[in-house]
Amino acid sequence: MMIRHIAWLVAAVMVSGCATYSPEEIASLDYGPYPTNYKEIIQSRLNGTLKDPMSAQIEYRAGPKQVWQKGSIITQKTYGWGVCLWLNAKNSFGAYVGRRPLSFIIRNGAIVDAHGEMETNMFDTGLANAMCNQVGAT
């Protein structure tokens, strides 16, 4: 439980970090068209990264919603349509690893940023949680 709180704190510091958009820049961002096929885009990504994509249990929690992300030490300054989901899938031993949050930013039909894929990295998980909150997942 303490590690989760530390991960949230570190993620919040990193997300609030360095480069940001000015109000003028935010107003002029081109998020691209609404990604009606966002589930297919994300499934294609998961098919290439999961050990057993057929075992994936995916629960879409929120989005797509227009989002922008400040740049920080480990995140790039980016924007697009944010999507939050919870994923549970089997590992190479055939056991489910447990639900975890993943977040994706999609622009012009492609994933331009993702968090939560490095399941053992508390910073990446914290960033996925932060993005999920931004798009309205509870």
C-alpha positions as CSV (number, residue, x, y, z in Angstrom):
1,M,0.0,0.0,0.0
2,M,2.8,2.4,0.8
3,I,4.5,1.7,-2.5
4,R,1.3,2.6,-4.3
5,H,1.2,6.0,-2.5
6,I,4.8,6.6,-3.4
7,A,4.1,5.8,-7.0
8,W,1.2,8.2,-7.1
9,L,3.4,10.9,-5.5
10,V,6.3,10.4,-7.9
11,A,4.0,10.2,-10.9
12,A,2.3,13.5,-9.9
13,V,5.6,15.2,-9.5
14,M,6.8,13.9,-12.9
15,V,3.6,14.8,-14.7
16,S,3.7,18.3,-13.3
17,G,7.3,18.6,-14.2
18,C,9.1,20.5,-17.0
19,A,7.6,21.6,-20.2
20,T,3.9,22.6,-20.4
21,Y,1.5,24.1,-23.0
22,S,0.6,27.7,-22.8
23,P,-3.2,28.6,-23.0
24,E,-2.7,29.7,-26.6
25,E,-1.0,26.4,-27.5
26,I,-3.8,24.4,-25.8
27,A,-6.4,26.3,-27.8
28,S,-4.6,25.6,-31.0
29,L,-3.9,21.8,-30.5
30,D,-5.2,19.5,-33.3
31,Y,-6.3,16.4,-31.5
32,G,-7.1,14.7,-34.8
33,P,-10.4,13.1,-35.6
34,Y,-12.3,11.2,-33.0
35,P,-11.0,7.6,-33.1
36,T,-14.1,5.6,-33.7
37,N,-11.9,2.5,-34.0
38,Y,-10.0,3.1,-30.8
39,K,-10.6,-0.4,-29.5
40,E,-9.1,-2.0,-32.6
41,I,-6.1,0.4,-32.4
42,I,-5.5,-0.6,-28.8
43,Q,-6.1,-4.3,-29.4
44,S,-3.5,-4.3,-32.2
45,R,-1.0,-2.8,-29.7
46,L,-1.9,-5.4,-27.1
47,N,-1.6,-8.2,-29.6
48,G,2.0,-7.2,-30.1
49,T,3.0,-6.8,-26.5
50,L,1.1,-9.5,-24.5
51,K,2.4,-13.0,-23.9
52,D,-1.1,-14.4,-24.5
53,P,-3.3,-11.8,-26.2
54,M,-6.2,-14.3,-26.5
55,S,-6.4,-14.4,-22.7
56,A,-6.8,-10.6,-22.4
57,Q,-9.7,-9.4,-20.2
58,I,-10.2,-5.8,-21.1
59,E,-12.5,-3.4,-19.4
60,Y,-12.7,0.0,-21.0
61,R,-13.2,2.6,-18.2
62,A,-13.2,6.0,-19.9
63,G,-12.6,7.9,-23.1
64,P,-11.8,8.7,-25.7
65,K,-11.6,12.2,-24.4
66,Q,-9.4,15.1,-25.6
67,V,-6.3,15.3,-23.4
68,W,-2.9,16.9,-23.3
69,Q,0.0,15.8,-21.3
70,K,2.8,18.0,-20.0
71,G,6.4,16.9,-20.7
72,S,8.5,15.8,-17.7
73,I,11.6,13.8,-17.0
74,I,10.0,10.6,-18.3
75,T,7.0,11.7,-20.3
76,Q,6.8,13.5,-23.6
77,K,4.7,16.6,-24.2
78,T,1.8,15.3,-26.2
79,Y,-1.9,15.4,-26.9
80,G,-4.7,13.5,-28.5
81,W,-7.6,11.3,-27.5
82,G,-7.1,9.6,-24.1
83,V,-8.5,6.2,-23.3
84,C,-8.3,4.3,-20.0
85,L,-8.8,0.6,-19.5
86,W,-8.2,-2.1,-17.0
87,L,-6.3,-5.2,-18.3
88,N,-5.8,-8.7,-16.9
89,A,-4.0,-11.2,-19.0
90,K,-1.9,-14.4,-18.6
91,N,1.8,-14.4,-18.2
92,S,4.3,-16.8,-19.7
93,F,3.4,-19.3,-16.9
94,G,-0.3,-19.3,-17.9
95,A,-1.4,-17.5,-14.8
96,Y,-3.4,-14.3,-14.7
97,V,-1.3,-11.5,-13.3
98,G,-4.2,-9.3,-12.0
99,R,-6.0,-6.3,-13.2
100,R,-3.9,-3.2,-13.9
101,P,-4.7,0.2,-15.4
102,L,-3.4,1.2,-18.9
103,S,-3.8,4.5,-20.6
104,F,-3.3,5.4,-24.3
105,I,-3.3,8.7,-26.2
106,I,-4.4,8.3,-29.8
107,R,-3.9,10.9,-32.5
108,N,-4.7,10.5,-36.2
109,G,-5.4,6.7,-35.9
110,A,-2.1,5.9,-34.0
111,I,-1.1,5.5,-30.4
112,V,1.3,8.4,-29.6
113,D,1.7,7.6,-25.9
114,A,0.9,4.8,-23.5
115,H,1.3,4.1,-19.8
116,G,0.9,1.0,-17.6
117,E,2.4,-1.5,-20.1
118,M,5.5,-1.9,-17.9
119,E,3.5,-3.7,-15.1
120,T,6.4,-3.9,-12.7
121,N,7.3,-0.2,-13.0
122,M,5.5,1.8,-10.3
123,F,6.2,5.1,-12.2
124,D,4.6,3.9,-15.4
125,T,1.6,2.5,-13.4
126,G,1.3,5.9,-11.6
127,L,1.2,7.7,-14.9
128,A,-1.5,5.3,-16.2
129,N,-3.6,6.1,-13.1
130,A,-3.1,9.8,-13.5
131,M,-4.2,9.7,-17.2
132,C,-7.2,7.5,-16.2
133,N,-8.2,10.1,-13.7
134,Q,-7.8,12.8,-16.4
135,V,-10.2,11.1,-18.8
136,G,-12.8,10.5,-16.1
137,A,-12.2,6.9,-15.0
138,T,-13.2,6.2,-11.4
